[in-house]
């Protein structure tokens, strides 16, 4: 009997049990691999086959057990693990399959077999593949794609599913941007991202009939990219797709080729919950861009346990670090929040020429002494005013005092904003330069950069600061671990350094001997390119140098009452701006953002205005105070509006800061006086309503009167020369008579 038992067991086990058990393992391994490729239909069919096979095995074992009336031990298969790493979502996903007895419930509980189990979450995966060849544009260097999800019923960002569980300030699905495709690094001119973007909301919540997904190809200039909501991108093209078409067919689970369109006009209204592309889509005037975009919309399957573990592990490391970086960048700056909440609409359109402001809108009085220097931030939402030893930060356009920076012990010479609009540097006569960090909770951090003498000028660009000192040494500071350290000192200037100008990697510095040095900023190091020495300004103190917005010209202000425009390629002076007074103290000057107007302060308190390309003086702003001695002045032009701010520094008198804006109907007199006929003004500035005819005549009369006052000294000299000649002629006549 024992022999029969062994014989039956050996006869049944080798041919039936082992091969079928290996086949079951093979099927489950394949099934675990296929389940991660997002094909639910295949998973269901394979599930039925596996369940049927397992039921046959259990039935065979039950038959053998009943026949022999004795249980036979079932061989346990080893646990098989199938690991698949998903690089697109930032974490590796491991799936383990443990096959025990052929129980149907155990097979159904396995995640690798059934994607419809309770422990699985469906996410929307948008894969941005590539585009066709883009139009030739020198500004396209490292393009990226911004993805917006918009609700067509409200034309706003799609709302999150569980608003109560999230922060009430962020109830919408934020847009996501892909990585940049660097043409120079990849050595290609056709962008190919092949990047998956995963949205954390439920797939069924996002994919509806009212959903539209927008794609925008953008690029940026410089070394830092602006935030998604800021209107500083170079917009190349855009496209849209409805995940569920009008016929009810879903455009998911396959690669799609969509048409690109040309960007529409830029708007100055910042909508908090609407992307700019929505306005172009709602108008319906679509101009085709000669290229297409390849994308795919898929349903991603993720485990709740796996997501919770990764969220807890990566929230502090990844999310906190990214948020900390964004706090110091454009995206979560207080200026952007105020801009979006107020829906500011600037008056100047993109590409429009700047106009001469003619109406006073507000008058500031930060200090009785006036101002030494003032500067708008890059986004135009803040104004920094240096009044003696303090710096006052005002909001624009409300012009309310936000903060007062106290820390310097001497006069402040220069203010420079960083690109993030939350950090600025000030230079002072107390032998220091201070780096200020503005925070949202009314806190301000600052670090002192010590120098051996007066610090006259500085430039602030990303993580690099360049300062110019009275000791003729140019210093470069870099930021490491939120602390600024001195990295380089260059002794090449012969006089004290008075001004620094920077545009990307090009840096220019000027000194009191009339010498200008051209530098190149490479890997946080300054390297000399050339030394520019103009004969007519040699041994003349240079007050300011300002780069033209195009980067090909340089405006030079010297203390001989002349401003000069120099061509950087040939180093030749091409324009001379005369009419101002600057012989003793350092005054301010600025170029308009369009590059067509030059504003300069004089020691007599006037602010003169020239046309940049003809060097013809157009107008001037009169000073409303009687100045007994030469005084310093400051002026700046708004980056997005026809607004000018100027003031003078008078320690003995109370001097306000004037802010003027261009308006067709003049409301408040700002002391603007034009020096050219109305016909020429209309040719330059277009159709402008110039108040009334009597005011125009009055301005013309005052202009002629001012011209006569300037001609009087020349007339007196000519009269004296005529008297000398007449006396010489009379003497000759008397000699001939004798």
Secondary structure, 3 states (H helix, E strand, C coil): CHHHHHHHHHHHHHHHHHHHHHHHHHHHHHHHHHHCCCCHHHHHHHHHHHHHHHHHHHHHHHHHHHHHCCCCCCCCCCCEEEEEEECCCCEEEEEEECCCCCCHHHHHHCCCCCCCCCCEEEEEEEEEEEECCCCCCCCCCEEEEEEEEEECCCCEECECCCCCCCCCCCCECCCEECCCEEHHHHCCCCCEEEEEEEEEEEHHHHCCCCEEEEEEEEECCCCCCCCCCCCCCEEEEEEEECCECCCCCECCCCEEEEEEEECCCCCCCCCCCCCHHHHHHHHCCCCEEEEEEEEEEEEEEEEHHHHHHHHHHHHHHHHHHHHHHHHCCCCCCHHHHHHHHHCCCCCCCCCCCCCCCCEEEEEECCCCCECCEEEECCCCCEEEEEECCEEEEEECCCCCEEEEEECCCCCEEEEEECCCCCEEEEEECCCEEEEEEECCCCCEEEEEEECCCCEEEEEEECCEEEEEECCCCEEEEEEECCEEEEEEEECCCCCCEEEEEEECCEEEEEECCCEEEEEEEECCEEEEEEEEECHHHCCCCEEEEEECCCCCEEEEEECCCEEEEEECCCCEEEEEEECCCCCCCCCCEEECCCCCEEEEECCCCCEEEEECCCCCEEEEECCCCCCCCCCEEEEEECCCCCEEEEEEECCCCCCCEEEEECCCCCCCECCEEECCCHHHHHHHHCCCCCCCHHHHHHHHHHHHHHHHHHHHHHHHHHHHHHHHHHHHHHHHHHHHHC
